[in-house]
Amino acid sequence: MSNNGSNRFEAIDSLVANEFALEVEGQRVNGIFRISGLITFKMAYGSNQIVQQPFKIAKMVQRDPNNPINNWIRETRGAGETSERPRRALSVLAIDDTVVIRRWNIQGAWISEIAYSDFNSGSAEMVEETLTVYYNQLDEEFPAS
């Protein structure tokens, strides 16, 4: 709550960081731990050019060969050193009480790096797979407004 300068208080609706989803080609993907480094707007200093910064998707390692991210990873590894990278359309959704309040649509996304958390026989933590993703375009929607 905040005091708006008078004696009355108003509720402030806030977004909780753990209420989000990721879609790959329109299909919601399970097992996403976090999305980090998502910069939705950045101008290059001294120019009027928008800079597209990579971001990271951290997820659990899953067995399902039909999982859209597993397919994308296989295609990326299969492409090897060719110049044409397998690209996908992604959407990151911010959700508040089951309502999508913000959507970032990412076009031409491609994986530049696949990294894994430490394999440790003394740990019970899940192995984490982290993808570094570059993209061509990012658009932001405010569907709940």
ROPAVO-690195 format. One line per 5 residues: their letters; for each residue x negated, y, z negated of N, C-alpha, C, O. Coordinates in nm, 3 decimals. Layout:
a) X Y Z X Y Z X Y Z X Y Z; ...
***
This chain:
msnng) -0.083 -0.117 0.000 0.000 0.000 0.000 -0.087 0.124 0.000 -0.202 0.120 -0.046; -0.033 0.233 0.052 -0.106 0.358 0.049 -0.014 0.470 0.004 0.107 0.464 0.024; -0.073 0.569 -0.056 0.001 0.687 -0.097 -0.013 0.785 0.017 -0.124 0.826 0.050; 0.098 0.825 0.077 0.091 0.910 0.196 0.083 1.059 0.162 0.116 1.142 0.247; 0.042 1.094 0.043 0.028 1.233 0.004 0.142 1.280 -0.083 0.128 1.381 -0.153
snrfe) 0.251 1.212 -0.082 0.362 1.246 -0.170 0.367 1.142 -0.281 0.271 1.068 -0.302; 0.476 1.137 -0.349 0.490 1.038 -0.457 0.546 0.906 -0.407 0.577 0.818 -0.487; 0.561 0.893 -0.278 0.616 0.768 -0.226 0.506 0.684 -0.163 0.410 0.738 -0.107; 0.520 0.555 -0.171 0.422 0.462 -0.115 0.483 0.394 0.005 0.604 0.371 0.012; 0.398 0.361 0.101 0.446 0.286 0.216 0.358 0.163 0.234 0.238 0.166 0.206
aidsl) 0.419 0.057 0.281 0.345 -0.067 0.304 0.263 -0.055 0.431 0.308 0.004 0.529; 0.144 -0.110 0.429 0.059 -0.114 0.546 0.048 -0.258 0.590 0.009 -0.345 0.512; 0.082 -0.283 0.716 0.072 -0.418 0.770 -0.071 -0.439 0.816 -0.123 -0.360 0.895; -0.133 -0.543 0.769 -0.271 -0.569 0.810 -0.282 -0.706 0.874 -0.199 -0.794 0.852; -0.384 -0.723 0.952 -0.410 -0.849 1.021 -0.510 -0.929 0.940 -0.614 -0.877 0.899
vanef) -0.480 -1.055 0.918 -0.570 -1.145 0.847 -0.656 -1.214 0.953 -0.604 -1.261 1.055; -0.786 -1.221 0.928 -0.881 -1.269 1.028 -0.861 -1.416 1.064 -0.906 -1.459 1.171; -0.796 -1.495 0.978 -0.782 -1.637 1.010 -0.656 -1.667 1.090 -0.628 -1.784 1.116; -0.581 -1.567 1.129 -0.462 -1.590 1.210 -0.492 -1.552 1.355 -0.469 -1.438 1.397; -0.544 -1.648 1.429 -0.580 -1.623 1.567 -0.567 -1.754 1.645 -0.555 -1.862 1.586
aleve) -0.570 -1.743 1.776 -0.567 -1.861 1.861 -0.649 -1.831 1.986 -0.672 -1.715 2.021; -0.692 -1.937 2.053 -0.763 -1.926 2.179 -0.688 -2.008 2.283 -0.649 -2.121 2.257; -0.669 -1.949 2.401 -0.612 -2.021 2.513 -0.714 -2.027 2.625 -0.785 -1.930 2.653; -0.721 -2.143 2.689 -0.807 -2.163 2.805 -0.715 -2.196 2.921 -0.645 -2.298 2.919; -0.715 -2.111 3.023 -0.626 -2.128 3.138 -0.480 -2.144 3.091 -0.405 -2.225 3.147
gqrvn) -0.441 -2.067 2.990 -0.303 -2.068 2.941 -0.270 -2.178 2.843 -0.158 -2.183 2.791; -0.363 -2.268 2.816 -0.339 -2.380 2.725 -0.406 -2.351 2.590 -0.526 -2.328 2.583; -0.326 -2.353 2.482 -0.380 -2.327 2.349 -0.472 -2.440 2.307 -0.442 -2.558 2.328; -0.586 -2.403 2.249 -0.690 -2.498 2.212 -0.699 -2.508 2.061 -0.701 -2.406 1.991; -0.704 -2.631 2.009 -0.719 -2.655 1.866 -0.867 -2.669 1.831 -0.951 -2.689 1.918
gifri) -0.897 -2.657 1.701 -1.032 -2.683 1.652 -1.127 -2.566 1.664 -1.248 -2.585 1.655; -1.075 -2.445 1.682 -1.161 -2.328 1.691 -1.186 -2.277 1.550 -1.092 -2.246 1.477; -1.314 -2.267 1.511 -1.350 -2.216 1.378 -1.350 -2.064 1.377 -1.294 -2.001 1.287; -1.414 -2.005 1.478 -1.422 -1.859 1.481 -1.462 -1.812 1.621 -1.519 -1.886 1.701; -1.428 -1.687 1.645 -1.472 -1.615 1.765 -1.546 -1.493 1.712 -1.489 -1.414 1.637
sglit) -1.671 -1.478 1.750 -1.751 -1.368 1.695 -1.813 -1.284 1.806 -1.840 -1.333 1.916; -1.834 -1.157 1.773 -1.900 -1.068 1.868 -1.813 -1.020 1.981 -1.864 -0.975 2.083; -1.680 -1.029 1.965 -1.589 -0.985 2.071 -1.582 -0.832 2.067 -1.515 -0.774 1.981; -1.649 -0.768 2.160 -1.648 -0.623 2.172 -1.559 -0.591 2.291 -1.593 -0.623 2.405; -1.445 -0.529 2.265 -1.345 -0.510 2.370 -1.367 -0.385 2.454 -1.312 -0.373 2.563
fkmay) -1.448 -0.292 2.404 -1.476 -0.172 2.482 -1.611 -0.116 2.439 -1.634 -0.090 2.321; -1.699 -0.097 2.537 -1.829 -0.037 2.508 -1.877 0.033 2.634 -1.883 -0.026 2.742; -1.911 0.160 2.618 -1.964 0.237 2.730 -2.116 0.242 2.718 -2.170 0.257 2.609; -2.183 0.230 2.831 -2.329 0.243 2.833 -2.364 0.389 2.805 -2.304 0.480 2.861; -2.460 0.408 2.718 -2.502 0.543 2.682 -2.555 0.617 2.805 -2.637 0.564 2.880
gsnqi) -2.506 0.738 2.825 -2.554 0.820 2.935 -2.491 0.791 3.070 -2.529 0.850 3.171; -2.393 0.700 3.073 -2.324 0.671 3.200 -2.177 0.645 3.171 -2.134 0.637 3.056; -2.103 0.632 3.276 -1.960 0.601 3.262 -1.933 0.455 3.296 -1.825 0.422 3.346; -2.029 0.369 3.268 -2.012 0.227 3.298 -1.971 0.151 3.172 -2.026 0.173 3.064; -1.875 0.062 3.188 -1.834 -0.025 3.078 -1.930 -0.143 3.074 -1.961 -0.203 3.178
vqqpf) -1.976 -0.177 2.956 -2.071 -0.286 2.935 -1.994 -0.408 2.885 -1.920 -0.399 2.787; -2.012 -0.519 2.952 -1.946 -0.645 2.911 -2.043 -0.724 2.824 -2.137 -0.784 2.876; -2.021 -0.725 2.694 -2.107 -0.796 2.599 -2.061 -0.942 2.586 -1.941 -0.967 2.584; -2.153 -1.037 2.577 -2.111 -1.177 2.554 -2.055 -1.191 2.412 -2.084 -1.110 2.324; -1.977 -1.295 2.392 -1.926 -1.328 2.259 -1.943 -1.477 2.237 -1.980 -1.550 2.328
kiakm) -1.916 -1.521 2.115 -1.936 -1.662 2.081 -1.806 -1.726 2.034 -1.724 -1.663 1.966; -1.789 -1.851 2.072 -1.678 -1.934 2.026 -1.739 -2.050 1.949 -1.816 -2.129 2.005; -1.706 -2.060 1.821 -1.753 -2.172 1.739 -1.637 -2.267 1.720 -1.528 -2.227 1.680; -1.661 -2.395 1.749 -1.553 -2.494 1.745 -1.604 -2.626 1.691 -1.725 -2.651 1.684; -1.510 -2.710 1.653 -1.550 -2.845 1.611 -1.578 -2.928 1.734 -1.520 -2.907 1.840
vqrdp) -1.668 -3.024 1.719 -1.696 -3.118 1.826 -1.579 -3.216 1.829 -1.547 -3.278 1.728; -1.516 -3.228 1.945 -1.398 -3.314 1.957 -1.420 -3.422 2.061 -1.493 -3.402 2.158; -1.356 -3.537 2.039 -1.373 -3.652 2.129 -1.288 -3.643 2.254 -1.325 -3.699 2.357; -1.176 -3.574 2.247 -1.079 -3.573 2.355 -1.142 -3.526 2.487 -1.176 -3.408 2.500; -1.157 -3.616 2.584 -1.220 -3.576 2.711 -1.131 -3.481 2.793 -1.180 -3.415 2.884
nnpin) -1.002 -3.474 2.760 -0.911 -3.388 2.834 -0.894 -3.251 2.770 -0.820 -3.166 2.822; -0.961 -3.228 2.657 -0.958 -3.097 2.593 -1.012 -2.995 2.693 -1.117 -3.017 2.752; -0.941 -2.882 2.713 -0.985 -2.786 2.815 -1.127 -2.734 2.795 -1.198 -2.709 2.893; -1.170 -2.717 2.670 -1.307 -2.670 2.648 -1.407 -2.781 2.677 -1.514 -2.754 2.732; -1.375 -2.906 2.642 -1.465 -3.017 2.674 -1.481 -3.030 2.826 -1.592 -3.056 2.874
nwire) -1.373 -3.014 2.902 -1.382 -3.016 3.049 -1.474 -2.906 3.099 -1.558 -2.928 3.186; -1.457 -2.786 3.044 -1.537 -2.670 3.083 -1.685 -2.693 3.052 -1.772 -2.660 3.133; -1.712 -2.751 2.935 -1.852 -2.781 2.897 -1.912 -2.883 2.994 -2.025 -2.865 3.040; -1.837 -2.989 3.025 -1.888 -3.091 3.118 -1.917 -3.030 3.255 -2.020 -3.058 3.316; -1.825 -2.947 3.304 -1.845 -2.883 3.434 -1.966 -2.790 3.431 -2.042 -2.783 3.527
trgag) -1.983 -2.717 3.321 -2.097 -2.626 3.307 -2.228 -2.704 3.309 -2.321 -2.666 3.380; -2.235 -2.812 3.233 -2.357 -2.894 3.230 -2.380 -2.957 3.367 -2.494 -2.967 3.413; -2.272 -3.000 3.432 -2.283 -3.062 3.563 -2.330 -2.966 3.671 -2.391 -3.008 3.770; -2.303 -2.837 3.654 -2.344 -2.737 3.753 -2.495 -2.716 3.750 -2.553 -2.666 3.846; -2.557 -2.754 3.639 -2.703 -2.741 3.629 -2.751 -2.600 3.653 -2.701 -2.505 3.593
etser) -2.847 -2.587 3.740 -2.908 -2.457 3.766 -2.852 -2.388 3.890 -2.911 -2.291 3.938; -2.741 -2.437 3.941 -2.680 -2.370 4.057 -2.633 -2.231 4.015 -2.609 -2.206 3.897; -2.621 -2.142 4.111 -2.582 -2.005 4.078 -2.433 -1.994 4.048 -2.392 -1.899 3.981; -2.353 -2.086 4.094 -2.209 -2.079 4.071 -2.173 -2.147 3.940 -2.184 -2.269 3.927; -2.130 -2.069 3.843 -2.093 -2.121 3.711 -1.944 -2.150 3.708 -1.866 -2.074 3.764
prral) -1.902 -2.259 3.644 -1.759 -2.285 3.626 -1.699 -2.173 3.539 -1.747 -2.146 3.429; -1.597 -2.111 3.589 -1.536 -1.996 3.520 -1.393 -2.029 3.477 -1.324 -2.110 3.539; -1.352 -1.964 3.370 -1.219 -1.984 3.316 -1.156 -1.850 3.278 -1.225 -1.751 3.257; -1.023 -1.852 3.270 -0.947 -1.741 3.213 -0.919 -1.777 3.068 -0.864 -1.884 3.040; -0.956 -1.689 2.977 -0.935 -1.711 2.834 -0.843 -1.603 2.780 -0.834 -1.494 2.835
svlai) -0.775 -1.635 2.672 -0.700 -1.535 2.596 -0.727 -1.557 2.449 -0.717 -1.669 2.399; -0.762 -1.450 2.380 -0.776 -1.451 2.235 -0.653 -1.381 2.181 -0.621 -1.269 2.221; -0.582 -1.449 2.090 -0.458 -1.396 2.036 -0.474 -1.365 1.888 -0.520 -1.450 1.811; -0.436 -1.245 1.848 -0.425 -1.209 1.707 -0.280 -1.233 1.667 -0.189 -1.183 1.733; -0.260 -1.309 1.560 -0.126 -1.352 1.521 -0.096 -1.305 1.380 -0.180 -1.315 1.291
ddtvv) 0.024 -1.253 1.359 0.068 -1.210 1.228 0.205 -1.272 1.201 0.302 -1.240 1.269; 0.212 -1.361 1.104 0.337 -1.431 1.072 0.401 -1.493 1.195 0.520 -1.472 1.221; 0.324 -1.567 1.271 0.362 -1.641 1.393 0.392 -1.551 1.513 0.429 -1.602 1.619; 0.376 -1.420 1.500 0.401 -1.328 1.611 0.268 -1.281 1.669 0.181 -1.233 1.596; 0.252 -1.295 1.800 0.132 -1.246 1.866 0.140 -1.094 1.869 0.230 -1.037 1.930
irrwn) 0.044 -1.029 1.802 0.048 -0.883 1.795 -0.058 -0.818 1.885 -0.048 -0.699 1.915; -0.157 -0.894 1.927 -0.258 -0.843 2.018 -0.309 -0.960 2.100 -0.322 -1.071 2.050; -0.337 -0.932 2.227 -0.388 -1.035 2.318 -0.499 -0.975 2.401 -0.483 -0.870 2.463; -0.614 -1.044 2.401 -0.726 -1.003 2.485 -0.739 -1.107 2.595 -0.773 -1.222 2.567; -0.713 -1.067 2.719 -0.722 -1.157 2.834 -0.858 -1.138 2.900 -0.897 -1.027 2.936
iqgaw) -0.929 -1.249 2.913 -1.067 -1.247 2.960 -1.073 -1.324 3.091 -1.039 -1.442 3.097; -1.115 -1.257 3.196 -1.122 -1.317 3.329 -1.266 -1.349 3.366 -1.359 -1.276 3.330; -1.284 -1.456 3.439 -1.417 -1.493 3.489 -1.514 -1.532 3.380 -1.633 -1.505 3.392; -1.464 -1.595 3.273 -1.551 -1.636 3.162 -1.638 -1.754 3.202 -1.591 -1.848 3.266; -1.766 -1.748 3.163 -1.858 -1.859 3.191 -1.950 -1.878 3.071 -1.986 -1.783 3.001
iseia) -1.988 -2.003 3.050 -2.071 -2.041 2.936 -2.218 -2.025 2.974 -2.264 -2.079 3.074; -2.291 -1.949 2.891 -2.434 -1.934 2.915 -2.519 -2.015 2.819 -2.637 -2.039 2.845; -2.460 -2.059 2.707 -2.537 -2.134 2.608 -2.442 -2.223 2.528 -2.330 -2.184 2.497; -2.489 -2.343 2.497 -2.418 -2.436 2.409 -2.515 -2.475 2.299 -2.622 -2.529 2.326; -2.477 -2.446 2.173 -2.566 -2.475 2.060 -2.488 -2.553 1.955 -2.365 -2.545 1.949
ysdfn) -2.559 -2.627 1.872 -2.497 -2.709 1.769 -2.553 -2.673 1.632 -2.668 -2.631 1.619; -2.469 -2.689 1.531 -2.516 -2.670 1.394 -2.614 -2.783 1.361 -2.629 -2.878 1.438; -2.679 -2.771 1.248 -2.777 -2.873 1.209 -2.709 -3.008 1.184 -2.601 -3.015 1.126; -2.773 -3.112 1.230 -2.732 -3.248 1.195 -2.806 -3.280 1.066 -2.929 -3.280 1.063; -2.732 -3.308 0.960 -2.791 -3.322 0.827 -2.727 -3.440 0.756 -2.608 -3.435 0.726
sgsae) -2.802 -3.545 0.728 -2.747 -3.664 0.663 -2.699 -3.637 0.520 -2.622 -3.715 0.466; -2.744 -3.527 0.459 -2.701 -3.493 0.324 -2.582 -3.400 0.320 -2.547 -3.350 0.213; -2.519 -3.375 0.434 -2.409 -3.280 0.439 -2.280 -3.349 0.482 -2.283 -3.446 0.558; -2.169 -3.299 0.432 -2.038 -3.350 0.473 -1.968 -3.251 0.567 -1.852 -3.272 0.602; -2.037 -3.145 0.607 -1.977 -3.046 0.695 -1.963 -3.100 0.837 -2.042 -3.183 0.881
mveet) -1.861 -3.051 0.907 -1.840 -3.090 1.046 -1.950 -3.029 1.133 -2.001 -2.921 1.104; -1.985 -3.100 1.237 -2.080 -3.045 1.334 -2.006 -2.937 1.413 -1.894 -2.956 1.459; -2.073 -2.825 1.427 -2.014 -2.710 1.494 -2.080 -2.691 1.629 -2.202 -2.697 1.642; -1.998 -2.668 1.729 -2.044 -2.643 1.866 -2.019 -2.494 1.893 -1.906 -2.448 1.880; -2.122 -2.421 1.932 -2.107 -2.278 1.956 -2.137 -2.247 2.101 -2.244 -2.280 2.152
ltvyy) -2.042 -2.182 2.167 -2.055 -2.144 2.308 -2.079 -1.994 2.316 -2.006 -1.916 2.253; -2.177 -1.953 2.392 -2.196 -1.811 2.423 -2.131 -1.789 2.557 -2.161 -1.858 2.655; -2.041 -1.690 2.563 -1.957 -1.670 2.681 -1.976 -1.529 2.737 -1.964 -1.430 2.664; -2.004 -1.521 2.865 -2.005 -1.396 2.940 -1.877 -1.391 3.023 -1.811 -1.494 3.040; -1.842 -1.275 3.074 -1.717 -1.263 3.149 -1.723 -1.144 3.244 -1.812 -1.059 3.234
nqlde) -1.626 -1.140 3.338 -1.618 -1.031 3.435 -1.529 -0.916 3.389 -1.559 -0.800 3.414; -1.419 -0.949 3.321 -1.322 -0.846 3.287 -1.249 -0.884 3.160 -1.223 -1.002 3.134; -1.216 -0.783 3.080 -1.139 -0.803 2.958 -1.029 -0.698 2.953 -1.057 -0.578 2.961; -0.905 -0.742 2.938 -0.790 -0.653 2.926 -0.722 -0.678 2.794 -0.719 -0.791 2.745; -0.668 -0.572 2.735 -0.605 -0.582 2.603 -0.456 -0.552 2.616 -0.416 -0.456 2.682
efpas) -0.374 -0.637 2.551 -0.229 -0.618 2.550 -0.182 -0.603 2.406 -0.241 -0.659 2.314; -0.075 -0.529 2.388 -0.010 -0.511 2.258 0.132 -0.566 2.270 0.226 -0.487 2.276; 0.150 -0.698 2.275 0.281 -0.756 2.303 0.387 -0.727 2.199 0.506 -0.724 2.233; 0.351 -0.705 2.073 0.450 -0.687 1.967 0.500 -0.544 1.958 0.590 -0.515 1.880; 0.442 -0.453 2.037 0.483 -0.313 2.024 0.593 -0.278 2.122 0.639 -0.163 2.124
***
